[in-house]
Amino acid sequence: MKILAINTSSASGSIALIDGNGRLVAELTSCAAGPHSKWLLKSVSGLLESVNHRIEEVGLFAADVGPGSFTGIRIGVSTIKGLAWPLNKKVAGVSTLKALALNLSYSGNPVCPMLDARKGEVYAALYRPNNGRMEELINESAIRPSELFDKINGLNVGPVVFLGSGLDVNGNEVIKNVDGAQIAPAELWHIRASNIAFLAREATPLAPEELSPVYLRKSEAELKVKAV
């Protein structure tokens, strides 16, 4: 079954197509995609056209459903729903953090993807790579960096490799506060749609209306309404 996957949960953007054997057919990744609502659909069409595939050949549509940019996640989820519904196809949602961690799927050390969540927090989790899969050691959460560092140090799992946009603000703190911390090269900090597609192979296919974003915390708008 061919899987078309998209990533819109951060400032970067990515689209990928894998075939029924899990092999990558094509992938497009932009480190600074701009407004996702403007580039996404035409880029999906262009990617498929470039490899002589029709959208009707796609068996499953996938996206990372968070955590990440609230607006970006909503665009991604809405887009795959809109593509799947008229074709009577299923969709799948996967963790943004796990998809990012897969950039280091064959690391010999635990991997900590870290995204900037603002308000003094990061979205993060800790995984141990195991034969190309990711074993979760710390559940994904919105957390203060100091709390994350304490959790990681408390596990005594050896050197941890960090990657992701959260390092733009917290990179120096990671090195100072996590025993043996390593920082992955910046070119590995972007979420790849091919990783989303590979994770979607093992996800439970859903009807489009069943798919929902995963935010981990309330949006700014929700907090303002609650405060009124």
Phi, psi and omega in degrees: 000126178285140180237128173255123183237149178226153173233124178223018189273001181215189180292334175278168178214151184206148176225140178213153175233127173242154182270184184294344178262007180080015179267140180290126177267314181199151178210140175233125179227131176241129181287338178220080190286337186082190181304121184297329181295340183269325187260337196296303187295318180292331178285325174300312179299317181294320179297313180296318179297324183294337180245018176057044176243145174260150182297334178295341180280345180287130180266336183211137177251133186227153176209157169279134188253011176124170005281167180159205179299123182301313181295315180299317180297316180299320179296316180296313180296315180296324182293313181290331174296315181295328178284322186281321187305304184293342179265359182057044180249165180269166177231164176217141176244140180229164181290130175299317182294320179292322178297320178293317180300330181296344173300338180239040187297337180249024174293147175276355182239159174302153186238132178240100172285136184223120178247145178289118179258359183063182182055030178076015181236165172231155166268126185206163173204172177229131182232150170250116177297138181214099180055045178083359177250168183241116177268124185282123178257325174230126182298149178294142182198165167266120193212151174288139183307320181299322178292320178298314181300318179297319180296316182295314179298326180291339181278338180053051182261007181089190182302137180244138177260127181254147174206156176119169186295340178297343180283342177302323181262325191248007184303314180295322179294325177300311182297322183285331192246351179247122184301121176070019183298144176235146178251124178291153176305143185301332180293349178261006183276355184263143182281128182259133179296332178298323176296321177298317179297317181295319177294326181294337178299332182254359179279161177280119178296140182236154166293147184309320183290348181272348185275131180226151175293159174241109186262332182073338174207166182288150177288165178301320180297318179295321179294322180292319178297318180295328183283341182287000000 
